[in-house]
Amino acid sequence: MKLNCVIIDDEPLAREGLANYVREVDFLKLSGTGENPLELLPMLDGGAVDLVLLDIQMPKMSGIDFLKILQKPPMVIITTAYPSFALEGFQLNVLDYLLKPITFERFFKAATKARDYHKLLNKPFASEEQNDYCFIKCGNKYEKILFADILYVEGMQNYANIFTVKGKYVTMLSLKSLEENLGTTFIRVHKSYIAAIGKINSVEGNELFIHDVKIPISRNYRDEVLSRVVTNKLWDKK
């Protein structure tokens, strides 16, 4: 299934460049382009769009202002030359924030995030009974681990440590395999760490804390951590 996406940017060259990128990605379909958000508002209101590639600085209406008026916005990836709007964008739950000039590699990473998030939103609901625990082979034993007990996972070269409220479990499973199976209540924060979102006590600089354990946040994952862990639950003075 392809994601229907639109490009909104007042610069013709920017629109064409993004359109070419979209055509290179097999799970994206270009459904429209426009030089200001109002042109594509009927299409967005009709629910025909899955993903918007949205510029910020535009003559008639800024991308940020446009996002604020949408009742049910689709997934949004900001495309801009101005890094100063990043925090405001993530407070509006944008999926990613791309700084111009945008490389295809960076674009593809953002598009993949959109595809994965779309799959997650449309994944059939599974009962809690089916998804509240797993069995992990640890040495010669199969250990039952409740997802609710997991604090974080540390990936090593050939194995992984699963830290829970009951202790540490060592498994030969890879960190990538664990990430794919743990689900949306966990988040990758570093090439070597996955954290349980509900167990994170604080985030400071490039580190997060679970109980008294300090876990690094790498630059590649920092924006997603702030968006999913902090921004969605942030109480701030308006």
N, C-alpha and C positions, 0 to 999 in steps of 0.2 A: 504493500500500500504506500502510495506517495503522499507527501505532505504538500498541500496547496499553499504556496507562499506568494507574497506580494512585496514589492520594493517601493519604498517611499523616500525620495531624495530629490532635492531641487537641482542637483548637478547632473546634467545628462551623461557625462563621462563616468560618474560614480554609479549611476543606474545601469549603464551598459556593462561596466566591469562586474558588478554584482550579478547581473543577469547571466553573464558568461559563466560565472562560478556556479550559479544554480543549475545551468544546463549540463555542467560536468558531474553533478551529483545525482546518482540514479534514483535516490529516494525523495528527491525534490521535484516539484512541478511548478513552473512559473505561471501564476494565474493573472498577474497584472502588475503594472508599474505606474507611478504617478509622481508629479513634482511637488505635490502638497497633500497632506493627509485627507483633506475634505473630498478629494477626487474619488478616493476608494472607500469612503465611509459607508455607502450603501452595501458594498460587497462584504465589509466587515460586520455590519449589523445583521446581515443575512446569514451569518455563520458559515460562509463558504470558504473562509480562510483559516488555515491551521497555524501559519507562521508569518510574521511581519518583520521585514528588514527595514528598520526605521532610523532615518537621520534625525538629528536634534535641531540644529540651527537651520530653519527654513523661514522664508519671508512671511507667509500668511499665518502660520501657526507652528510653534515649535513642537518637536516630537514629544517632549515632556508634557506640555499642555494637552496635546492630543490624547496621550495615555490617560490623563486624569479625567477626561470626559467619557471614555469608553465604559459602558456598563459591564460587559463581559468580554474583556480583551482576549484575543488569541495569544499564543506564545509570541514573545517579542524579543528580537535581537537588535540592540542598538548598534548603529554604524555611524561613527562620528570622528571628527578630528579634535574633539575637545574632551580631555580626560576629566575635567572638573565636574562633569555631571554624573560620574559613575555612582556615587553614593545615592543620589536622588533616583537614579534609574533603578538600582537594586531595591530601594524602598517601594518602588512601584512594581516589584516582582518581575523585572525583565529577566530573561533566561541567560543572556550573555551580553557583553559589552565589547565591541570591536573598535579599535582605534585605527583610523586611516593613516597611511595606506595599509590596506588589509591584504595580507598574503593568503593564498589559497589554502595553505596548511592550517592557518588560524581559522579561516572561514569553515573549513571542513570539520574542524573540532567542534565549533559552535553548532553546526548543522547536525552533527552526530548526537550532541547533547539534546537538541530539539527532538530528534527521532526517538531517542531512548525515553525522554520525558513523555512524549506522546504515547508510546507503548505502555508506559507505566499508568497513565491516566485511563487508558482503555483496556487495561488488564482485567480479566474477569475476577470478581471478588472470590476469595477463598476463605473458608471458615477459619476461625482462630484456632480450633482444635487441630487443623492440619498444619498450621504454620507457627506454632508457639515453641517448638523445640526441634532438635535434630540429634542424630547420633554421629559422633566423630570417632574414628579409629585412632586410638592413642596407644602405641606399642602393640601389645597383644589383646587389648581390651577395646570394646566399643562403649564409649561414654555418652550418656544422654546429657545434653546441654540445653537448658531453657534460654531462648533468645533474650528474655527479660533479665537474665542473670549476667549477660555479657557486658563487660565494661569497655574493653577495646581489644583489638587484635594487632599483634606485632609480627610482621613478616621478616623471616630470616632468609638466608641464601637457599636452603633446601627444605625448610619447614616453616611452621608458623606457631606462635604462642597465642592461645586464646585466654585472656584474663577475665575471670568472672568473679562475682561476689563470693564464690565458694573456693576459689583457687585458680591455679594456672593449669591449662591443658596443652600438651604439645602434640601437634598433628603434622603429618607429611603433606597435607593439602597446601596448595599455593595460595598466596594472598589474593590473587585474581579470582580463583575459584571460590574462595570464601566471600569475596565482595559480591560476586554474581548471585550467591545463594542467601545472603543475610537479609536482603530486602531494603526497603526505603527508610527504616528506622535507624539505619547505619550510614555513615558517610566516610568516604576516603579522604583523608586529610594530609597524607604524605605518601611517598612511594612505599614506605614501610609500615604505615599505620592506617587502620580503620577504627573509627570511634562510634560508640552508641550515642546517638544524638541526645536522647533523654538523660544520659548520664553525665553530660558535659556541664561542669559547674561554672566555668568562666573561660573567656577568651581574652588574651592579652598579647598584643603585638603579634608575633609569629608563633604563638604557643597557645594551647588550650590545656585545661586542667580537669581531670576526672579523679575525684577524691583528692589524694595528695600526690598524684602522678602527673608529671609535666610531659606533654606530648607535642612534638613540633608540628607546625603547619607549613607546608612548602608553598612557594610562590605560585605554583601551578594550580593549587587547590584553594588558595586563600579566598578568592572571590566567591566561590561556591559555598565555602564554609560560612562566610559572613552572611550570605544570602539565605541559606537554609537553616542555620543555627541561630543567628542573631537577629537579622532584620525582620523575619516573619514573626518574631516574638518580642520585638523591641517596643517598650513603652517610653516615649520621648515627649519632651515639651514641644507643643505645637506653636 
